[in-house]
Amino acid sequence: MDVGTVAGLWRYPVKSMGGEQVESSTVDGRALHGDRMWAVRDLELDAVTTARRLPALLGCTARFVDEPPAGVGPGDVADVVVTFPDGSRTTSADRDEMDARLSDLVGTRVSLVPLPPVHDKAAYRGVLASQKDLRQQFGIADDEPLPDLSMFPLRKLAALSIYATPVGIFADAYPLHIVTTASLRWMAAHGGDFDVRRFRPNIVVDGPPDGLAEQEWLGGTLRAGGLQARIEIPTIRCTVPLRHQADLPADPAVMRTVSRYGDRCLGVYADVAVPGTLAVGDPVDLVPAAARNPAAASLGRLADRVKRNALRTGNRVLPR
């Protein structure tokens, strides 16, 4: 099924900072080439942190000093240059200067760190989020329920309760994040500035009619160029898209619209099924998910209810 063309490709050299567009890229089993090679580590928490905790990071952008060679990845990264909100720049080669400037920007001691080798799992460990953390990161009032994360597989949730990011990539949850221009147009029509940069996708697809087109892809396989990507779950949104980001002003209407019309979701997360190369302009097609027989569908719904109940119980016992 033809669903459009690749309208944009983005990689983010440093997690939680603005990224850079590329015209073409390889995608290996880990991610888009060069994506999320660096992150900011909170030295007080002794864990990789994000703009959800330190939103001032959103005022920075990052690019590679030189095009990363083939083979970069965990334990072998390429240098980056970070542009700060005042327009000044510092490279990762000057780590002392970089760390001092980042710490001054966010108001706590932090350090720019490269993607660790996959065997160094301790370097990926995070901190247990409290109820207060979740409410702050998702913009949820004290009298509202915590976010419904039941779209995540239990194995993924278990891993993310231990590690700040998946081992091998400084992404939030999955290797690829995909949005459509249709969803951005449809949401913008209901209020807010839906500049694609607010949502930090890796792949932007143009072509479907207006509406939340990519939500219809769940369970299917997207194919573009030589890449095949399994569409796993909707992308649940925190407060990052509404915040000030480099030259994008803060816009609270963005998250009000996403919450009301997308049930807090916009875009989809995907796993790499078959690595490959893709480029802007490549046609994109979808192999839809196979229909489940009624018995399997019934069991699936039952399993989803059990998982949601387990997650609600888990939310209640999180530290406040």
C-alpha positions as CSV (number, residue, x, y, z in Angstrom):
1,M,0.0,0.0,0.0
2,D,1.5,3.3,-1.1
3,V,1.5,5.8,1.7
4,G,3.6,8.7,0.4
5,T,7.3,9.7,0.1
6,V,10.1,10.5,2.4
7,A,9.8,14.3,3.0
8,G,12.6,14.7,5.6
9,L,15.3,12.8,7.5
10,W,16.6,14.0,10.8
11,R,19.4,12.9,13.1
12,Y,20.1,14.2,16.6
13,P,23.8,14.1,17.4
14,V,23.1,15.0,21.1
15,K,20.0,13.8,22.9
16,S,17.6,16.5,23.8
17,M,19.2,19.1,21.5
18,G,18.1,20.3,18.1
19,G,19.3,18.1,15.3
20,E,20.3,18.3,11.6
21,Q,18.6,17.3,8.4
22,V,20.3,14.9,5.9
23,E,19.3,14.1,2.4
24,S,20.0,10.4,2.7
25,S,21.2,8.0,5.4
26,T,21.9,4.4,6.2
27,V,19.9,2.8,9.0
28,D,21.5,-0.1,10.8
29,G,19.9,-2.2,13.5
30,R,20.7,0.5,16.0
31,A,19.4,3.7,14.4
32,L,19.7,6.2,11.7
33,H,23.4,6.8,11.0
34,G,24.9,9.0,13.7
35,D,21.7,9.4,15.6
36,R,22.0,10.2,19.4
37,M,25.7,9.6,19.7
38,W,26.0,11.9,22.8
39,A,23.8,12.8,25.8
40,V,24.0,15.0,28.9
41,R,24.7,13.2,32.2
42,D,23.4,14.6,35.4
43,L,26.3,14.3,37.8
44,E,24.1,14.7,40.9
45,L,21.8,11.9,39.8
46,D,24.6,9.9,38.2
47,A,22.4,9.2,35.2
48,V,21.8,10.3,31.6
49,T,19.2,13.0,31.7
50,T,16.8,14.6,29.2
51,A,15.1,17.9,28.4
52,R,12.1,16.6,30.3
53,R,14.2,17.2,33.5
54,L,16.4,20.0,32.1
55,P,14.4,21.9,29.5
56,A,17.1,24.5,29.0
57,L,18.8,21.9,26.8
58,L,16.2,22.5,24.2
59,G,17.8,25.9,23.5
60,C,20.9,24.2,22.1
61,T,21.4,22.6,18.7
62,A,24.1,20.1,17.7
63,R,25.8,18.9,14.5
64,F,28.8,16.8,13.7
65,V,32.1,18.5,13.1
66,D,32.6,16.1,10.1
67,E,30.4,13.5,8.6
68,P,30.6,10.5,10.9
69,P,32.4,7.6,9.2
70,A,30.7,4.2,8.7
71,G,30.7,2.1,11.8
72,V,30.3,4.7,14.4
73,G,28.2,3.5,17.3
74,P,28.4,2.5,21.0
75,G,31.9,3.1,22.2
76,D,33.0,4.8,19.0
77,V,31.5,8.2,18.3
78,A,32.3,11.3,16.2
79,D,32.9,14.8,17.6
80,V,30.1,17.3,17.7
81,V,29.7,21.1,17.9
82,V,27.0,22.5,20.2
83,T,25.5,25.9,19.5
84,F,24.2,27.5,22.7
85,P,21.2,29.8,23.0
86,D,23.4,32.9,22.8
87,G,24.8,31.7,19.4
88,S,28.3,30.7,20.7
89,R,29.7,27.2,20.0
90,T,31.8,24.6,21.8
91,T,33.0,21.3,20.5
92,S,33.0,17.9,22.3
93,A,36.8,17.9,21.9
94,D,36.9,20.6,24.6
95,R,35.1,18.6,27.3
96,D,36.0,20.9,30.2
97,E,34.6,23.9,28.5
98,M,31.6,22.0,27.2
99,D,30.7,20.7,30.7
100,A,31.2,24.1,32.3
101,R,28.9,25.8,29.8
102,L,26.2,23.1,30.0
103,S,26.3,23.1,33.8
104,D,25.9,26.9,33.8
105,L,23.0,26.7,31.3
106,V,20.9,24.1,33.2
107,G,21.8,25.2,36.7
108,T,23.2,21.9,37.9
109,R,26.4,19.8,37.4
110,V,26.3,17.9,34.1
111,S,28.6,16.4,31.6
112,L,28.4,15.7,27.9
113,V,29.0,12.0,27.5
114,P,29.5,9.7,24.4
115,L,27.4,6.6,23.8
116,P,29.0,3.9,25.9
117,P,29.8,0.4,24.6
118,V,26.9,-2.0,24.9
119,H,28.7,-4.2,27.4
120,D,28.9,-1.2,29.8
121,K,25.3,-1.5,30.9
122,A,25.9,0.4,34.1
123,A,26.5,3.5,32.1
124,Y,23.0,3.3,30.8
125,R,21.3,3.0,34.2
126,G,18.7,5.6,35.1
127,V,16.8,6.6,38.2
128,L,13.4,5.4,39.3
129,A,10.9,8.0,38.3
130,S,8.6,9.2,41.1
131,Q,5.0,10.2,40.6
132,K,6.1,13.8,40.9
133,D,8.6,13.3,38.1
134,L,6.0,11.8,35.8
135,R,3.5,14.5,36.5
136,Q,6.1,17.2,35.8
137,Q,7.5,15.5,32.6
138,F,4.0,14.9,31.1
139,G,2.4,18.2,32.4
140,I,-0.2,16.3,34.5
141,A,-2.0,18.0,37.4
142,D,-2.1,16.4,40.9
143,D,-5.7,15.4,40.5
144,E,-5.2,13.8,37.1
145,P,-4.3,10.1,36.5
146,L,-0.7,9.3,35.5
147,P,-0.1,8.7,31.8
148,D,-1.3,5.4,30.3
149,L,1.8,3.6,29.1
150,S,0.1,0.4,28.4
151,M,0.9,0.7,24.7
152,F,4.5,-0.2,25.6
153,P,5.4,-4.0,25.7
154,L,6.0,-5.1,29.3
155,R,9.6,-6.1,28.4
156,K,10.3,-2.6,27.1
157,L,8.8,-1.0,30.3
158,A,10.8,-3.3,32.5
159,A,14.1,-2.3,30.7
160,L,13.2,1.4,30.8
161,S,12.6,1.1,34.5
162,I,16.3,0.1,34.9
163,Y,18.0,2.0,32.1
164,A,17.6,5.7,31.2
165,T,17.6,4.7,27.5
166,P,17.7,1.5,25.6
167,V,21.2,0.0,25.7
168,G,23.0,1.0,22.5
169,I,21.2,4.2,21.7
170,F,20.4,7.4,23.6
171,A,16.8,7.4,22.3
172,D,13.8,7.5,24.6
173,A,12.4,4.1,23.6
174,Y,12.8,2.8,20.0
175,P,15.4,3.2,17.2
176,L,13.1,5.2,14.9
177,H,10.5,7.9,15.3
178,I,8.2,8.6,12.4
179,V,5.6,11.3,11.8
180,T,3.5,12.3,8.8
181,T,2.8,15.7,7.4
182,A,-0.8,14.7,7.5
183,S,-0.8,14.5,11.3
184,L,1.0,17.8,11.6
185,R,-1.5,19.5,9.3
186,W,-4.5,18.0,11.0
187,M,-3.3,18.9,14.5
188,A,-2.3,22.4,13.5
189,A,-5.9,22.9,12.1
190,H,-7.1,22.4,15.7
191,G,-4.7,24.9,17.3
192,G,-1.0,25.4,17.9
193,D,2.3,25.6,16.1
194,F,3.1,22.2,14.7
195,D,6.5,22.8,13.4
196,V,8.0,19.4,12.8
197,R,11.1,20.3,14.8
198,R,9.1,20.3,18.0
199,F,8.5,16.6,17.7
200,R,12.0,15.4,16.8
201,P,11.2,12.7,14.2
202,N,13.8,10.7,12.3
203,I,11.6,10.2,9.3
204,V,8.9,12.5,8.0
205,V,6.5,11.0,5.5
206,D,4.4,13.2,3.1
207,G,1.5,11.9,1.1
208,P,-1.4,10.6,3.2
209,P,-4.6,12.7,3.5
210,D,-5.0,14.8,6.6
211,G,-5.7,12.9,9.8
212,L,-3.6,10.8,12.2
213,A,-2.4,8.7,9.2
214,E,0.5,6.9,10.9
215,Q,-1.8,5.6,13.7
216,E,-3.3,3.3,11.1
217,W,0.1,1.8,10.4
218,L,0.5,0.1,13.9
219,G,1.6,-3.5,13.6
220,G,2.6,-3.1,9.9
221,T,6.0,-2.8,8.2
222,L,7.0,0.5,6.5
223,R,9.3,0.2,3.5
224,A,11.4,3.0,2.0
225,G,14.5,2.7,0.0
226,G,16.2,-0.5,1.3
227,L,14.8,0.0,4.9
228,Q,12.0,-2.0,6.4
229,A,10.7,-0.7,9.8
230,R,8.1,-2.4,12.1
231,I,5.6,0.1,13.4
232,E,5.4,-0.7,17.1
233,I,3.4,1.8,19.2
234,P,2.1,5.4,19.1
235,T,4.5,8.1,20.4
236,I,3.2,9.4,23.7
237,R,4.1,13.0,24.2
238,C,5.6,14.7,27.3
239,T,5.9,18.5,27.7
240,V,8.9,18.9,25.3
241,P,6.9,19.9,22.2
242,L,5.3,22.9,23.9
243,R,8.5,24.3,25.3
244,H,10.8,27.0,23.8
245,Q,13.3,25.3,21.5
246,A,16.1,27.3,19.8
247,D,14.2,29.6,17.5
248,L,10.7,28.0,18.3
249,P,8.8,29.9,20.9
250,A,6.9,28.1,23.7
251,D,3.3,27.2,22.7
252,P,1.1,25.5,25.3
253,A,-1.6,25.1,22.7
254,V,0.4,22.3,21.1
255,M,0.0,19.9,24.0
256,R,-3.6,20.9,24.6
257,T,-4.3,19.9,21.0
258,V,-2.3,16.7,21.1
259,S,-4.0,15.7,24.4
260,R,-7.5,16.4,23.2
261,Y,-7.3,15.1,19.6
262,G,-4.5,12.5,19.9
263,D,-4.9,11.1,23.4
264,R,-1.5,12.5,24.1
265,C,0.1,10.7,21.1
266,L,1.5,12.0,17.8
267,G,3.7,10.0,15.6
268,V,4.8,6.4,15.9
269,Y,7.9,4.5,17.2
270,A,9.4,1.8,15.0
271,D,12.0,-1.0,15.2
272,V,14.4,-1.8,12.4
273,A,13.3,-5.0,10.7
274,V,15.7,-4.9,7.7
275,P,18.6,-2.3,7.7
276,G,19.0,-0.3,4.6
277,T,19.6,3.1,3.0
278,L,16.9,5.7,2.3
279,A,16.7,9.2,0.9
280,V,14.4,12.2,0.7
281,G,12.0,11.6,-2.1
282,D,12.0,7.8,-1.8
283,P,8.5,6.3,-2.2
284,V,7.1,4.8,1.0
285,D,4.8,1.8,1.2
286,L,3.2,-0.2,4.0
287,V,2.7,-3.9,4.5
288,P,-0.3,-3.8,6.9
289,A,-0.5,-5.9,10.0
290,A,-2.0,-9.3,9.4
291,A,-5.6,-9.6,10.6
292,R,-5.9,-11.7,13.8
293,N,-8.6,-14.4,14.1
294,P,-11.4,-13.6,16.6
295,A,-10.0,-15.9,19.3
296,A,-6.5,-14.3,19.1
297,A,-8.0,-10.9,19.1
298,S,-10.1,-11.7,22.2
299,L,-7.0,-13.0,24.0
300,G,-5.1,-9.9,23.0
301,R,-7.8,-7.6,24.4
302,L,-7.7,-9.7,27.7
303,A,-3.9,-9.4,27.9
304,D,-4.1,-5.6,27.3
305,R,-6.6,-5.3,30.2
306,V,-4.4,-7.3,32.5
307,K,-1.4,-5.2,31.5
308,R,-3.2,-1.9,32.1
309,N,-4.4,-3.0,35.5
310,A,-0.8,-4.1,36.4
311,L,0.5,-0.7,35.3
312,R,-2.1,1.2,37.3
313,T,-1.1,-0.8,40.3
314,G,2.6,-0.1,39.6
315,N,1.8,3.6,39.3
316,R,0.1,3.7,42.7
317,V,3.2,2.2,44.4
318,L,5.7,4.6,42.8
319,P,7.3,7.0,45.3
320,R,5.6,10.3,45.4
